[in-house]
Amino acid sequence: MTLTEARDFLRTELLAVATAVVPGQTAVVTHDPGPINPGALFDGRGPATVCSITVETGEPTASDPAWAVAAAAAVLQSRGWRAEVEPVEESHHRVAASRDGFEIAVHAWTTDWRLTFTGETPPLPDSGE
């Protein structure tokens, strides 16, 4: 899989899950800087590149973070992801999911109606795409 294919797959998955969890709202990509090379920050060589994407959605009039993360976990599982609802920490509800080296986290808070879906592609060699 090329980095472009991995990025497109991740973006599609994040938007599909967000839309399934909150069907009455339009999910929005809030962060997608394109390929980044985290290793380049440390030694300049950067052997691998990843894409990190964030999508947000939510229903301002119906905020139930426990339900939202459970629904997100169920949708992710139905799409072939290994997803697990993490224990609540200081009003922060979270799902962690993985599939073929891809990672997704879904965040919801009791103090906010928004759901945040973040994902990262597996590290791939930088092919100069």
LINWO-V217694 format. One record per residue. N is the residue number from 1. OMEGA is omega in whole degrees, 0 to 359 (999 if undefined). Layout:
n=N omega=OMEGA
n=N omega=OMEGA
//
This chain:
n=1 omega=177
n=2 omega=178
n=3 omega=178
n=4 omega=178
n=5 omega=179
n=6 omega=179
n=7 omega=180
n=8 omega=178
n=9 omega=182
n=10 omega=180
n=11 omega=179
n=12 omega=180
n=13 omega=181
n=14 omega=180
n=15 omega=180
n=16 omega=180
n=17 omega=179
n=18 omega=180
n=19 omega=179
n=20 omega=182
n=21 omega=180
n=22 omega=187
n=23 omega=182
n=24 omega=182
n=25 omega=177
n=26 omega=177
n=27 omega=184
n=28 omega=173
n=29 omega=182
n=30 omega=180
n=31 omega=177
n=32 omega=185
n=33 omega=184
n=34 omega=182
n=35 omega=175
n=36 omega=182
n=37 omega=185
n=38 omega=180
n=39 omega=181
n=40 omega=179
n=41 omega=186
n=42 omega=184
n=43 omega=176
n=44 omega=183
n=45 omega=178
n=46 omega=183
n=47 omega=184
n=48 omega=182
n=49 omega=177
n=50 omega=170
n=51 omega=179
n=52 omega=185
n=53 omega=176
n=54 omega=177
n=55 omega=177
n=56 omega=175
n=57 omega=177
n=58 omega=178
n=59 omega=185
n=60 omega=183
n=61 omega=183
n=62 omega=182
n=63 omega=174
n=64 omega=187
n=65 omega=179
n=66 omega=178
n=67 omega=184
n=68 omega=181
n=69 omega=176
n=70 omega=178
n=71 omega=178
n=72 omega=178
n=73 omega=180
n=74 omega=179
n=75 omega=179
n=76 omega=179
n=77 omega=180
n=78 omega=180
n=79 omega=175
n=80 omega=179
n=81 omega=168
n=82 omega=185
n=83 omega=181
n=84 omega=175
n=85 omega=180
n=86 omega=176
n=87 omega=179
n=88 omega=177
n=89 omega=177
n=90 omega=178
n=91 omega=179
n=92 omega=178
n=93 omega=187
n=94 omega=171
n=95 omega=173
n=96 omega=182
n=97 omega=178
n=98 omega=179
n=99 omega=175
n=100 omega=179
n=101 omega=175
n=102 omega=178
n=103 omega=175
n=104 omega=171
n=105 omega=176
n=106 omega=183
n=107 omega=174
n=108 omega=181
n=109 omega=178
n=110 omega=182
n=111 omega=184
n=112 omega=181
n=113 omega=183
n=114 omega=170
n=115 omega=179
n=116 omega=179
n=117 omega=178
n=118 omega=180
n=119 omega=178
n=120 omega=177
n=121 omega=172
n=122 omega=177
n=123 omega=179
n=124 omega=177
n=125 omega=179
n=126 omega=184
n=127 omega=179
n=128 omega=180
n=129 omega=999
//
